[in-house]
Amino acid sequence: MPDDASSVVAFYAVLPLCNAAFDFLSVGVTRYALRHALEAPRLTWVIALLDLLAAAALFLGLKITAVLLLLGFNMAAGGGPTAGLVDLPTLLDDIEGNPHAYWWLYLGFMTTLLPTFFHVFVGLWSVGGWLPRSAGRWLAMRAPHFEEDRFEQLLLWLGATVYATIAVALPVLVGWYAWLGVVWAYPQAGGALLDIARWLLETASALHGGG
């Protein structure tokens, strides 16, 4: 957690305002996607994937904007792009070396993805809709005729159980493998974001030195 005055201003005033702006955009994109998904049910997963791509772009945009804001405040404080309000090179090295100490920073940035996570969560439970509707309709239509025949009652019970199990298992499996993909991609994405931040610092420093 930041403890000096300049870091408090940066992490509890500047970055939260930046984060709030991107949260607003993220909510707007997800609401737009959900509205169109209701209008075109067959394109639900296509729209969900587009929402996910938009969320990733907003997440990247948030990180770049946050670094640019800190660069700007450093220069406004008269310390150059990398020092002044926040010692950015040291901060990035600390994040890379001890990322668990900056859980609060990750948590704040992750709020931008919450609307899309909600959309994907809802979408996962629609995976059960991939099952043939004819099977469900057949079970529903045959149910009244199974009252007298115990064997047919057993068939109905088994069919309904299998259908419901698959309807629940499909989204769970898809969600599990999606989560494994996120766990695999997270370190690579974090390293790439740090590389982008360092490139911005180097570019700003070169421009400032050249100016």
Secondary structure, DSSP 8 states (H G I E B T S, - for coil): ---SHHHHHIIIIIHHHHHHHHHHHHHHHHHHHHHHHHH-GGGHHHHHHHHHHHHHHHHHHHHHHHHHHHHHHHHHTTS-TTSSS--HHHHHHHHHH-GGGGHHHHHHHHGGGHHHHHHHHHHHHTGGGGS-HHHHHHHHHHGGGGSS-HHHHHHHHHHHHHHHHHHHHHHHHHHHHHHHHHHHHHHHHHHHHHHHHHHHHHHHHHHHHH-
